[in-house]
Amino acid sequence: MNKLIKDAEKSLTKEFEQIEDIRDYNQEKVLNAFIDNKVAPEHFYTVSGYGHDDLGREVLDKVFADVFKTEKAIARIHFASGTHTLACCLFGNLRYGDKLISVAGAPYDTMQEVIGTAGDEETKRSSLIGNGVLYDEVPLKDGTDIDFEKLEQTIDKTVTMVLIQRSKGYSTRKSLSMETIEKICEIVKSKNPDCICFVDNCYGEFVDYKEPTEVGADLVAGSLIKNIGGGIVEAGGYVAGKGLYVDRTANRLTAPGIGSEGGAMFNQHRLIFQGLFMAPSVVCDAVKGAVLAAKIFDEIGYDSAPKYYEKRTDIIQNITFGSPEPLEEFCRTIQSLSPVNGYVTPIPEYIPGYEDQVIMAGGTFIEGSTIELSADGPMRPPYTAYMQGGLNYAHVKIALSKILEKVAY
């Protein structure tokens, strides 16, 4: 099996060179943001209590804003998850009677509960819909592609915000490229210039040369324990975009009148700065691992998406097994080769926010970190594993070699 991997690596020289070029471009962008904002050791220290007058937090926000080329940004450990970060953006910028449109069909499971299209009665009562926000979706064309014609018909002056989920989530549609996001934003703005184009950027940071805010998005958000935290940030999320929309989000996170000016950071500044600096290289290794997985699983007869030769827009690699047993074996092997909890055997179970049982492999240093090598999948047809992450490429290779011994034939 090691020969299969070595042969695959030799055939991927062109793809790896492109991934490394993107890494170099983004690393220079991040470095310049640090230099331009004069990041210094004094910015690693935080204040206590209310968190007022935190110089490090202020500079951290400026660095994030420069990386995303936006008016403003906030990076906070107070966001409990990516879903919480997105929810703050939605609740902060939408009021009773406003309309939200999801442009790529239904969003992933946890966001459906935030919106109010799934969950029990109490969950729905607390959702956007439960608070009087109107909601609709633009169904995918043939179940896989953005329906631009339908999108143009749907957007009018009554639409306050569109939700653009960059990554595929637990679906078989393609993740959205920068070109697709740009086209969506152009159509939306042509129909309603005041409509907020909001991108769920989870899993996508530093996979391409540009971020959504450089191609028309007004607001983006993501998790610090995914790509942009470089594998060392312990918790949190970030929001970047136009100042007004970021401020509204901050008001939802804390309280009106406090916004982004409060909240003690508990001595996490240095980790967030350092994680951001490391992120382009960590993402590069994760993407190379995903491309290698796509190549070898295609060669042994399993359907994978995206294909190894296709342009990437996130770190997710789909591998479709067609039945539950190889999906479970895949995840258990990933778990057994994890640096943390490698002795644990994952089993399918119901998880808050998900409608189906899910099997998850994630022996990670940071709980739930998906920039570390992990995999999961809902226990429903077509039984697809969603592999992501890898703090270094060598770890992904080791895991793949062992997986091939168990699921190849």
N, C-alpha and C positions, 0 to 999 in steps of 0.2 A: 504493500500500500504506500510505503514511503516513496517508492519509485513513481507512483502515480502523481503524488504531490510534487515531486521534483520536476517531472516532465511538464506538469501544469504550470509551475512557476516559470520555467524556461519559455513557455509559449505566451506568457503574460507580460513580457518586457514592455511593450508599447503601453498597455493599460497602466502598469505600475509607474512608468515615467510620467504619465499625465497626472496621476494621483499625487505624486511627489511634487510636481510643478504647482499644483493647487496648494499643497502644503506650504511651499516656499513663499508663494504670493501672500497667503493669509498670515504666515508668521511675520513677514515684514510689515503687514498692515497693523498687526497687534503690537509689534515692537515700536512702531512709530507712534501709536497711541500712548504707550507708556512714556516714551521720550518727550513727546509734545506736552504731556500733562505733568512732567517733572515728578514722576513717581519716586518717592524716597522712603527710607526706613520709618520715618515718623508717620507715614500713612498706614502702617501696619498695626498701629495701636488704636484701640477704641475707647469710647467713654461708656460710663455706666448709667443706670437710672433711665431717664427719659431718652437718652441718646442725642441730646441737643449739641449743636456745634461740633459735630464729628467731622473733622477735616479729612480723614481717610475715606469715609463713606462718600463725601462730596467728590473727591478725586476719582474714586472707583466708578461712580456714576458717569463722570465725564469720559473716562477711558472706554466704558461700554458704549456710550453715545458715539464716540469717534469710530469705534470698530464697526458699528452699524450705520455710521454716517447719518445720524439723526439729530434732531434738536435736543432731545433729552433721553435719559435712560435711568432705570433704577435696578440695582442688583441687591437682593435682600435674602437673608437666611430665613425670614419670617414666612415666606411662601412655603407651605407644607409639601407641595408637589407641583408638577407641571400642570395638573388639572386645577389646583388651587390658583396658580398664577393666571391661567386662562380665565377662570371664573371671575377673578378680580377685574380683569380687563372687560369682561362682558357686563358684569353688574355695575362696574364703575362708569361705563359709557352708555348704558341702555336704561331707559326709564319706562314707566307704565305707558303703554300705547306705542312705543317704538317697535320697529320691525327688524328682525334678524333673519338673514337668509344664509343657509349653508350651501355653498356653490358646488360641492363635490359629493352630493348625496348625504347620507347620514354620517355624522362624525363618529369617532370610536366610542366604545361603550361608556366609559366614565363621563364623557361630555354629554351623552344623551341624558344622563341623570341631572347634570347641571342645567341643561336646557329645559328638561321636563317631559321628554318624550318616552322616558323609561323610569323605572323605580316604583317604590311603593307610594301610598298616598301622602305620607308625611314628607317624603323626599320631593315629590312633585309640588307640594305646597310651598316648599322653600326654593323651588327652581325659578328660572327666568319666566317661564310660562305662568307659574303660580303667582308671580309678582306682576303679571299683566303685560309682559313682553310678547309681541306677536312673532310667530316663527313659521318658516317654510323652508323647503329644500329644493334644490335643482337636481333632479335624479341624474345619475350617470347615464351616458349614452351607451347602450348595449351593455350596461353594467360595469364598464371599465374606463370610459373616457369622459372628460368634461364636455357637457353639451353646451357649446358656446351660443348656439342659436336660441336655445331655451333660456339660457342666462340672460341674453339680451332682451328677451320678451318679459322676463320676470322682474328685472330691475326698473324701478321708477322712482318718483319723488318721495314715495312713502317708505322706502327702505332706508333704515338708519345705518345698518352695518351689514357687511358680508363676512362670513367666517370661511377662511381658506385654510384647510388642513393640509399642510405640505406633505406629511408622511401618510402612508396608506392605512396605518392602524391595522386592525384585524380584518382586512379586506384583501381582495385580489386585484384591486385597481392599481394603476401605476401611481407611485408617488409623483408629486407635481414638480416639474422642472422650473427653473427661473424663467424660462421663456413662456411657459404656461401661466405662471403666476403673473407675469407682466401683461399677458394678453387678457387675463381675467380683470386685472386692475384697470386696464384701458377701456374695456367694455363697460365696467361699472361706472367709471368716472364720466364716460361719454353720455351715460343715461342719467346719472345723478352725481354731479361734482362734489356734493356734500356728504355722500355716503362714505362711511369709514371702511377701508379695506384692512381687515385684521387677519394676520397670518399666524396660525399655530406652527411655530418653527421647530418644535421638538424633533430631535434626531437629525436636523438638517444643517446645523451650524458648521461652517468651514468645510463642507463637502464640495462646495462649488466656489468659484471666484467671487461671486456676489452674494449678498443676503437680500431677502425680499424687500427690505426698506430701500434698496438701491434700484428697484425696478417698479416702484409705484405703490408699495404697501405703506399705509399710514401708521401701522402699529404691528409689532411682533412680540411674541413672548415665548419663553421656553424654560426648561429646568436646568439648574446648576449641577444636578447629578447625572445629566446626560452630556452631550458633546462638549459644551462650552466650559464645563467645570474641570476638564482635563483629568478626571478620575480621582481628584484629591479633595474637592469641595464636599463638605459634609452634608449640606442641605441647602434648599433655597431655590429661587427662580429669578428671572430677569424680565424686564419689559423695556422696549425701546421704540421710539417713534416721535410723532409730533408732540410738542410739549403739552398741549391741552389734554390729549388723550392719556399720556403718561401720568399727568397730575391727577386726572380723574381716577385712574387705576390706583394710584398711591392713596387717595382718599378712601377708597374702598378697603385697601389693605389695613390702614391704620384708622383714621377718622378724619372727617372734614375739619380743616383748621390745623391738622397735624401733617397729613400728606407724607411727603418724602423727607420731612425735616425731623422726624422722630424715629425711635426704635433702636435700642442698643444692639450692637452687632456681635457682642460676646467674643471679641478677639478672633473673629473669623476673617478679617480683612486680608491678611497675608495669604491665607489659603485660596481666597477667591482671586486675588491678583495673580498668584502663582499658577493656579489652575487654568485661568484664562490664557496665560502666557504659554503653558504647555499644550493647550487644547489643539492647535493645528497639527502638531506631530502625533498626538494620541489619535485624533480623528483619522489622520492619514493611515496609521497602522490598522485601525478598525476597518476602514474601507478596503484596504488591500486584503485583509482577511476575508471580507465578504465576497470580494471578486474571486479569490481563490476557491471559496466554498461553492460559488456559482459554477465555476469551471468544472470542478471535480464531480459535483452531483449531477450536472448535465451528462458528464461522460459515463456515469454508472447507471443512467436511466431514470433519474428523478427530475421532475419539473422544477426549475428554480426561476425566480424572478427578483430583480432584473437579471438579464443575462450578463455574463461576464464582460461582454464587449459593449454593453449599453452604458450611456452616460448616467452617472449617479447623482441623486439629489438628497439622499439620506443614507444612514448607515444600516438600514434594515435589509436583510436578505431572507426572502421567502424560499422555503423548501417544502414542496407539497408531496406528502407520502401516500395519500389516498385511503389510509386506514389508521386506526388509533395506535396499534402496537408499535410500528416504527417511529411514530411521533414521540411516544412515551420513551422508547429506547434512546432516541436522539437526545432528549432533554436530560435523561438520567446519566448519559455519558458525559454531557457538558458539565453536569453537577459534580460528577465523580472526579473531574479534572479541574475543578475550581480550587483556588488557593485557600478559600474559606469554606467550611462546611462541606468539604469534599466527601465526607463519609455519609452525608444525608441522602436519602432516596426520595426524590420528589414524586408526588402522586397528584392526580387531577383532583381539584376541589373547587368549591364555589368561593369566589372572592368578591368583596364589596365593590360594586360598580360594574360587574360583568354578569351577563345573563346566562352564560353557559359555564360549565366547569372549565377551569384553565389549569394546565400543567406549566409550572415555571421552574426553570433552572437558573439559579443566580447565586453562586457562592462568591459574593462580592465583598470587598472591604467596606464599601458604603452600601447600606441596605437599599435595595431597589435600584442601584446604579446601573444604567443600561449603556454607559460608555465602557463599562467593564464587560468581559465576555459573558453573555447570558443568552437565554433562549426561552421562549414560551409559545403557547398556542392554545386556542380554545378547542375543546373536545367536541368539535362538530365538523361535518364534511366541508371541504375536502381534506381535513386534517393536515393543516399547514403549520410548520414550525417557523417562527419569526426569530431569526438569529440576529444578534446585534452586538457591537462592542468588541473590546479587546484592547487592554492597556498597552499591549505590545504584540506585534505580528507573530513572534515566535510562539506565544501561548496559543494563538488561534491555530497555528500549524500543528502543534502537538495535539490539540483537541480533535482536529479534523482527522489526523492519522488514526486515532483510536476509534473515532466514530465510524470510519470506513471499515474497520475490522468487524463491526457489529451490524451495520445496516447496508453494506454494499450489495450483498446478494441474498 
